Amino acid sequence: MTEAERTGAGRKLEDSFEWHALASLLPYLWPRGAFEIRLRVVAALSFLVFAKIATVYIPVLYKEAVDILGADGEALVVVPIGVILGYGVARVLATAFGELRDAVFAKVGQRAIRQVALATFRHLHGLALRFHLDRQTGGLSRAIERGTKAIDFLLRFALFHILPTLLELAMVCGILWTLFNFWFALVTLCTIVGFVAYTMVVTEWRLKYRRRMNETDQEANTKAIDSLLNYETVKYFGNEVYEARRFDSALQRYERAAVTSNASLSLLNIGQALIVGTGLSGMMLMAGYGVAGGTMTVGDFVMVNTYLIQLYLPLGYLGFVYREIKQSLTDMEAMFYLLGVEPEVEDAPQAPPLAEGPGDIVFRDVRFAYDPRRRILHDVSFSVPAGRRVAIVGPTGAGKSTLSRLLYRFYDVTGGEITIDGQDIRGVTQESVRASIGIVPQDTVLFNDTVYYNIAYGRPDATPAEVEAAARTAAIHDQIVAMPDGYQTVVGERGLKLSGGEKQRVAIARTILKRPRILMFDEATSALDTRTEREIQVALREISRDRTTLVIAHRLSTVVDADEILVLEQGRIVERGTHATLLARDGTYAQMWARQQDAGDEAPLPEGGAPLPA
């Protein structure tokens, strides 16, 4: 394909997107079942028409006043007063109708922004974990911000500036043709067409600079947010200067793109001024010859001049609006791309919720691969009977955490099936599956809000008494009330103001409050010191009593009391049994246990306080 063909194909694709983007906005202007919104649109359009009629009639009144003032007789005393008052009223009405139009339409625009932003937010939460692992948070937030602002601009300006400007131009051309002759209308029309054509061509050319600005702006924003989120890591390695250089490098690229974009804007404005100035001069010359030849009055000359002045402002604004619409469509591309990303995991049509049950879990011949070229799990089969505790251990990369992600339906299995109480989780709603499972992860991430909010997140409708009871069960209540602000203590971004043990206890309390039938501990204590780990293990045993529990562990000392231990290696279960059985077998598990004991990994204290046997 030649460069010209590629360019042509790119333009066709871009035009297709623009029409799709514009068409996608129509439902927000005329939403189904929203009588008030539709009524507001009709009222706003009516005020628009009234405003333009008043605007177009202003030069006519001005002309009559000038002609009468230039005449002799009694009319000079009486009639101009009425005409001048009518002129003033017309100007007031033009402004008033325009303001009423904007006031009535404000709710339509703001409702559309809210609905689009909400739809994008929900869609992002509906996407699979794979998308969120690859995302750049800073660029994502900037794309949504620019996209919603672009929609607001398009809804308001496309409807209430392009449409009324075109309406006014058509009315002016008709009046000039009717009152004078064809040439006045033709010159006006040619000026308009030339202005619009020039604006479109140059704006299309300028778009690549705007896109480059967006890309570099997004890159700089992403680098800044990523660096600030990793503040501690930057400090650990003393890389403040390095981070500043990276950020400045992105800002320099934005600077160059912005300078080029502004220079091209100046070229556009100069060309527009030249076209309008030529049209103005031509119209005034024809009007001047008409007055000199006696075919037009001084009032006619003034009226033509007034129309041209009135048209100059919307013409100039039309150029601005067109540029902004093109730029808004460019800004919307990223957000529409996000909305176009297909969810990897979706509920089956008419999928029922997970039925109530005791919480039996079965993995049957489960196969899975993040990438088809590299399988992670190979025919994994095991069950966790209701009320029992099963542990999964193995080296890093064996696929342990993948099992928890599959159970939560962050991904769907490539082969085999996972059932809860005999129901394939792919055949029920994701929401009901996740509602039945409570997890305490290794890396507990808290919201930058209060301790109370983070615990209550497990069940947002819980009462304060229930939140406090959950905290007591997790053995964190006394530590919370000892804080200066108690439960209203703000934990900081990702919970960084709390210690590792406090974060884990908040996560346990949050899970307790959720009241799930199934519990999952994904290396929940591996990052803690031995004493804190022992304390939290006691809390975990307490909340998992009589619940189906799946434990993913690195420290074998935390799972010695499990009803069954599965040893996972390279995506396959190589051993299974109780702690004592696996030690007696003297296989992979026994070797792992020996290595950890040699490394000083102590056995935890059970509820009775006596050490568990090795």
N, C-alpha and C positions, 0 to 999 in steps of 0.2 A: 504494500500500500504506500502511495506517495505521501509526501508531507501535506499536500493540498487535500488529498482524500482523508487523511487523518484529521486535519483541521475541520473539514466539512462534517465528518462523522461526529467529532466532538461538539460542534455547534448544534447539530441535530439532536444529540443526546441532551445538551444543555437546554435547548428550546423545549424538548419533551418534558424535562424536569420542571421548567418554569411553568408550563401550562398545568402540569400535575400539581405543583405547589399552589398555584392560584385556585385551581379547582378544589383542592383540599380545604381551602379556607371558606368556601361557600356555605358548608353546613353550619359554620359558626355565625354566619350572617343571618341564616334562616333555619335555626334549629327546630327539629321536630318536637311538637308538644310544648314548646315554649311560647305561649301566646303573647306574654308581655314583651319578650325580646323582638318578636316579629312586629308587634305594634310600634315598638320604638324605632325599628328600621323604617317602617312606612312613614311615621311621623317625621323622622330625620330627613328622609327623601323629600317629603312635602315642604319642609322648611327650606331645604336646599333650593327647590324650584322657586319658591316665593322670594328668597334672597336674591336669586339671579334675575328675576323679573324686575325687582326693585332696582338692582344695580344697572341693568340695561336701560331702564327708564330715566335714570338720573341725567345723562347727557341730553336727552330730549327736552327735559324741563330747563336745563341750562341754556340750550339753544333758544327756546322760546323767550326766556328772560332777556338774553342778549339782543334778540331781534326787536323786542318791545322797547327796550331801553334805547335802541338806536332809532326808534320811530318818534313822531310827534303826535300830540293830541292828548285827549283825556285818558286814554288807556295807559299812558305812562304813569299816571298817578295810582290807578286802582289795580290793574291786572298783574303787574310785576310782584305785588305783595303776595297774591295768591300763588303765583308760580314759584316765588322764592321759598314760601312756606312749604309748598309741595316738594320742592327740591330738598329742603331740610328733612321733611318727613320721610322721603324716599331713602335718604342716606341713613337715617336712624333705623328704618325698617330693614334695610340691607344688612346692617350690623346686627340688629336684634335677631333676625331670622337665622343668621349665621351662628350666633352664640347659642340660640335655642337648639339648633341642629347638633352642635357639639355636645351640649348638655344632655340632650335626649340620647345621643348615641354613646355616651361615655360608658354606660353600663354594658352595652353590647361588646365594646372593645375589651373592657376589663374582664368580662365573663369569658370571652374567647381566650384571653391570655391565661386565665386560671385553668380553663379546661385543657388547653394544649399542654401547659406545664404539668398538670396533674397526670394527663395521659402519658407524657414522656417519663415522669417519675415512676408511675406504675409499670410501664413497659420495661424500664431498666431493672426494677425489682423482679420482673417476670423472666428476665434472661438468665441463662445458665451460669454456673460458677465459672466456666471457661471464659466467658466474655469479661467477667469482672476481674479475673486474674490477669488479663491482658490489658485492661483499661489504664488510662492515665487520668487520675482524678481531676487534676487542675484543668487539663484540656477539655474534659467532659463537662465540668461545671461552666466553663466559659462558653462552650458550644450551646448549652441550654440557655444560658443568660442572653447571648446574642440572638438566638433563635426566637425566644419569646418576645424580645423587643422588636425584632423584625416583623413578627406577626402583628403586633400592635400597630406598627407603622403602616403596614399594608392595608389593614382593615380600615384605618382612619383616612389615610391619604389617597389610596386608590379610589375609594368610594366618594370622598368629600372634597377632593381637590382636582383629580384628573377628570372625573365625570362632570363637575360643575364648570370647570374651565372649558372643556369641549362644548358644553351646552351654551356657555356664554359666547364663545367664538362663533358658533353656528347662528345664534341670535343676532350678533353684531353684523356678520356677513349678510344675513337676510335683510336687516334694516338698511345697511349701506346700499345694497342693490336696489331695494325698493324706493328709497328716498332719492338716490342719486343715479348711479348707473352701474353697469356690470363691472367696469374697470376698478372701481373702488373695492368691490367684493373680491375681485380676482387678485389684486395686489395684496389685500389682507390675507387671502387664502394662501398665496404663494409664500408670503412671509412666514406664515404658520408652518406650512409643509417643510420649507427649507430649514426653519429652526428645529422642528421635531426630527427631521432626517439627520441633520448635523449632530444633534444631541445624541441620537441613538447610535450612530456610527462611532463617535468618539467615546461614548460611554462603554460600548462593547470593547473597544480597544483598551480602555482604562481598567477593565475588570480584572485582568491578570495581575495588575499591581495591587488591587484591593485584596485578591486572594492571597497574594504573597504577604501582604500585611497581616491578614488573618492567621496564616500559618505561623509566621514568626511571632506574632502576639501570643498565640496558643502555646508555642514552644517555650517562650519566656515565662509565661504564667505557670506552665507545668513544672519547669525547672525550679521556680521559686517555691511553689507549694511542696514539691517533693523534698527540697532542701530543708524547709521549715519543719515538715513532719518528721524528718530525721535529724532534728536539732542536736540530740545527744551524740549521735554518731559523728556528726561534723565536729563537735567539740572534742570527742575522744581522740580524733586523729588530727586535730588542729588544722582543719582544711577550710577555714573561713575564707581565706584569700582565694583558694582554688574554686570554691563555690561562687564567690563574687565574680571571678573571671568567667566562669561558665554562664552565669546570668547575664553579665555584660556582653558576652559574645552574642547571645540571643537578642539582646536589646540593640546591638549594633546592626544586626541584620534587619530588625524591625525599623530602625532609624532610616537605613538606606531605602527600604521599600516605601516608607511614609514620605520621604522627600520626593521620590520619583512620582508617587501618587499625587502629591500636592502640585508638583510642576505640571503634570498632565491636566489637573483640574484648572489651572490658570489658562492653559491653552484652550480648554473647552469654553471657559467664560468669555475669553476674548472673541472667539468665533461667534458665540451667541450674541454678544453685543454688536458685532459687525452686521449680522443678519437683521437684527431688530432695528439698528440705526438706519440701514438701507431702506427697510420697509417704511419706517417713519418718514424719512425724507421724501420718498416717492409719494406717499399719501398727502403730505403737506403741500408738495408742489402741485398736485392735481387740484387740491382744494383751493390753493392760492390762485391758480389760473381760472377756476370756476368763479371765484369772487370777482376777479378782474374782468371776466367776460360777462358778468351779470347773471350767470346761470345759478349762482349760489349766493347766499347771504353771509354776512359776517357770523351770524348765529350758526349757519351750517359749517363754516370753517372751524368755529369753536367746538361744535359737536364732534366733528371728525377728529380734531385734536384730542378732545376729552376721551373719545372711544379708544384712540390709540394709546393714550396714557393708561387708561383702565386695562387695556389688553396687555400692555407691557409688563405689568406686575404679575398677572397670572401666567404669561408666557415665560417670564423668568422663573417663576415658581414651578411651572410645568417641567422645566429642565431640571431643577433641583429634585422635584418629586420623582422624575423618571430615573435620575441617577440613584436616588436613595432606594427606589423600588428594586432596581437591579442589584444594588449592594445588599439590600435586605434579602433578596432571593439567594444571593451568594451566602449570606450569613445563615440562612435557613438550611442550606445544604447539609451541614453537619448534623443538625437536629433531625432532619428528615431521614438522614442515613441511620441515626440511632433508632428512630421509629420503624425503619424498614428492616432492622436486624431481626431475623426470625428466632423465636425462642427455641432452644435446643431440646428442652424438656417441656412438654405440654400435657395437659389433662386430656384423656380420651373424651370424645363427644358424649355428653350426658353421663359423665363418670360420677358414680355415687360416692359419698364420703365413706371412709373406713368405718366398718361396723364395730360396735363395742365388743370387747373381748378381753381375755386375760393377758394377752401380750406375747403369744408364741411367735418367735422369729425363725424363719427357715431360709437359708441360702442354698439353692439347688443348682448345681452345675453352673455357677456364675462365672461368666467370662467378661472381661472388660479391657478396653484400650483407649487411652487418651488420643493416641495416634495409631491409625490402622497398621502402621509398620512396626509397632512395638506393643505387644500385649502386656498388660500389667497383671491381670488375674487369669488363672488357668483352671477352669472347672472346679471352683471352690464350693464345697458343700459342707454345711454344718447347721445345727439348730440350737436355739436357745429356748428351752421350755419356759413356760410362764413361771415367774418367781425365782428362777435360777440365775446364777452368775457365771458367765462364760468370759474368759480372757483370751485376747489375741496378742501374741508376742512375736518378736522377730527382729532382724536387723533393719536399719534404716533403708528405705526403698523397697521393702518386701511387699508393700501394698496394704499395710494395716489401715492407714487413714483413708485410703480409697474405699475400703469396705464401709466406713462410716458415711462417706459422701454418697455412696450408692444407696444406703439405707435411708438417708434423708432425701433422696431423689434430687440431689444437685446434678447428678448425671443418671442416665438410664443404662441398664446393663446392655452389653453387646450381645450376650447370649445367656441362656438359663433364666432363672427368675428368683425374685426375693418376695417372700410372703410374710404377712403379719396376720396371725389368726386365720391362716388359710386363704387370705386374699392377696392376689398379686398386686403389689403397690403401684404398678403401672396402670392398673384398671380402676384405681380410685383417685380422688382428688389429692393433689400435692399438699394442700392446706391441712387436710385431715390427717395425712401421714405425719406431717411435721408437728401437728398439735399433739400427737400421741407419744412423741419422743422428747425427752429432755436431755440436754448435753452439757457437760462441763469440759470445755476444751483445754488444751495445753496453754495456748496463748489467749488469755481472756482479754477481750477488747471491750471497754466500757464506753458509754456515751459521755461526752463532755457536759455532764449535768450532775444532779445531786445523787447521793447514795440512795435516797428513797426512790428516785426515778429509775435508777438502774436495777434495783431489786424488783420494783413494781412492773418492770418491763416484761417479766415472766407472765404476768396476768394483769394488764393495765386497769381492769375494773376491780382489782382487789382493794379491800378496805385497809386503812392504816394498821389496824390490829392484825390483819393477816400478814401484812408486810413485816411487822415486828416479830410475829411468831416464826416466820420463815427465817429471819435473821437470827433468832434465838437457836433454832434447830441447827443452823450453820455455824453456831458459836462465834458470831460476829457482832451481836447486839451490844455487848458491853464495850467493845472497841469503838463502835459507832457513837454511842452516847457520850463516850469520853472525848470525842472530837469537839472542837469549839462550837461548831454549828450542828452537831448531831447528825440526824438523818438528812439535813439540808446542806451538808458539806458537799461542795462541788469537787468532783474527782479529777478534773483536768482532762485534756485530750487523751483519749485511749486509756484513761484511768491512771495516768502517770503519777498522780499525787498519792496514790495508795501503794503499799508494799505488795510484793508478789503474793504473799499469803492472804492479805486483805482482799486483793482482787479475786483470788480463787474462792474465798468465802462468800463474797458478794455474788459470784457466779453460781455457787452452790445454792445460796438463798434464792436467787432468781429461778433456778431450776426447781427447787422445792415448791415455790409459789405456783409454778406452772401445773403441778400435779399430773405429770405424764404417767402412762402405764409402763413405758419403757425408758430406761436410763442408759446413757452412754457416757463413758468417761474416756476421752481421747487423750491419753498421756497427761491426765489432769494435774499430776503432781511432780512431773519429771523435772521441772525447772525450779523446784523449791529445795530449801535446805532440809536435812534429815528430820530435824525436830518439827518444823512446820509441816513437813510431809506427813509425819506420824499423826499430828493433830487433825489434819484435814482428812486423812484416811479414816479416822474414827467417824468424822462427820459424814463421809461418803458411805460408809457401811451402814450408818444409821438411816440415811434417806433411801438407801437401796434395799432395805429390809422388805421382803415379800414383794419386790418388784423385779420384773425381767431386766437384767443388767448385762450390758456388753462393755467390757473393759479393754481398751487398747493401751498397752503398757510397754515401756522400755525397761524400767526397773522391775525385775522379776519378783523382788521382795514384796511388791505391792499386790501381787495376785496369787500368793501361795494358798489363799483360802478359797479360791475360785472352784466352782463345781466341776468345771472342765477348762483346760488350757489348750489352746490351739497354737501350734508353732508354724509361722508362715515364713517361707523362703522363696524369693523370686516368684511370687504370685501363686504358690502352691502350698497346701497344708502338708507338712512333712511329718508332723507328730501331733498326737492329741491324747489327753488324759489328765488326771489330777497331778498335783505337784509331786506327791510321793511316787506315783506310778511313773512319771516321766524321769524322775531322778533314778529310779531303779532300772529304767531302760538304758541309762547311760548313753544317750544319743545327743542330738543337737541341743535339746533343752538343758540337759545335765552339763554340757560344755559351757553354755551361756551362763548358767548358774555359777559354775566354778569360777569363770572369769570375773563375774561381778563380785563374788565373795572375796576373791583375791584383791580386787580393786577397793575393797573396804565398804561395799554396799551392805548395810546392816538390815536385818529383818525388822519390819515395823512391829509396834506393839499392838496386839489385838485389844478388844474392849476389856478383857479381863486383866490386862497389864503384863502378862507373862510373854516372853519372847516366843515366837513361833519356831518350831523345830526346823533345822536345816535339812 
